[in-house]
Amino acid sequence: MNLNTLKIIALVLDLICAVLLTATILFQSGKSAGLSGAIAGASDSFMAKGGSRTLDAKLAKATKWIGLAFVVLSLLTTILVTASASVQ
């Protein structure tokens, strides 16, 4: 496998991570309901403290891992691009 093939694979995986990261961020609900949530106490309800089984908790965890993968792939892509530029 040559350097150009690795660069293309890293770019495609980076693009997929970027789309997945955007989707997981957009699917999450807001952390606060604004002033009405503070007055009504909506964030302090028993169901809001439900732990890691809620969809928002799973999306938050997925966002962290996909974000980490995006950063690592972006750094790898940068290294591969600079390495291929120095070879040519």
N, C-alpha and C positions, 0 to 999 in steps of 0.2 A: 504494500500500500504506500503510495507516494504522498508527498506533503500536500499537494493540491486536493487529493481525495479526502484527506483528514480535515483540511480546511473547509471543504464543502459540507462534510458530515457535521462538523462543529457548528457551522453557520445554520444549517437546517435544524439541528437540535436546539440551538439558541433561539431561533425564530419560534419553534414550537413552545419552548418554555415561556417566551414573551407573551404569546397568545394565551397560554394556560394561566399565567400570572395575572394578566388583565382580567380574564374571566373569573378567577377565584376572588379577586378584589371586588369586582362589580356584583358578584352574587352575595357578598356579605351584607348584613344589615348594619345600620349605623349603631355606634356604641352608646349614644345617648339620644334621648328623645327630645332634647332641648329643654326649654323652661317648663313645658307642660309635664315632661317626664320627671323633672326634679320636684315639682309640686305634688304630683300624684304618687310619686314613689314607685314608678313602674320598674326602675332598674333594681330595686331592692326586694322584689317579689321572690317567693320561694322557688318558682319555676325558673327564674333567671339565674339562680345559683346552681343549676342542674348539673354542673360538671362538664366532662368532655364528651357527653353523649349527644349533645345538641348539634344541629347542622352548622351553626355559627362557629362552634368550637372546632369542628372538623375542617371547616373552610379556613379558619385561622391557622391551624396546624399545617394544612396543605399549602397555604400562602407562604409560610416560613420555609418549608422545604423546597418549593418551586423557586422561591426567591434566591435561596442558596444555590440551587442548581443553575439558575440564570447567571448569577455572579461568577460562578466557577467556569461556566461555558463561555462567558464573555471574556474572561481573562485568558482562557485557552485559545479562543479565536484570535485575540490580540497577539498572543505569542506566536501562533501559527502564521498569521499574516506578516508579522515582522520577520519571521524566520524565512518565509518564502520570498520576501522582498530582498533579503540579504543574499540568498542563494542565486537569484537571477542576476 
